[in-house]
Amino acid sequence: MVCSASNPRAAIEWIGQFDFDLIMLDFDLGKDSNGQITSIPVAQVIPDSINKDTPVIIHSADPVGAEQLKGIIGDTAQIVSIVNGIDNLMEYLKTIKEKL
């Protein structure tokens, strides 16, 4: 099953309800009405969820933002890698296919 959340609230809900094999998270999901980057609350729920051991691929064209998410998720989630830019993502997924 592949799920694609249309907003951070849905992503947070699904992370708490479904045991995923892999989570892909983009740093740039936009900002909420308070100006907070919306991927941050998503990252914050992963370490305390049923997906705490799920590999997470953070993909972003913003390496500083991607590192920020990695710092939030930390070792409780198994960060597979940070992929900078969507063009590299498919090639990177091919390299980790055997690990999954």
Secondary structure, 3 states (H helix, E strand, C coil): CCCCCCCHHHHHHHHHHCCCCCEEEECCCCECCCCCECHHHHHHHHHHCCCCCCEEEEECCCHHHHHHHHHHHHHHCEEEEEECCHHHHHHHHHHHHHHC
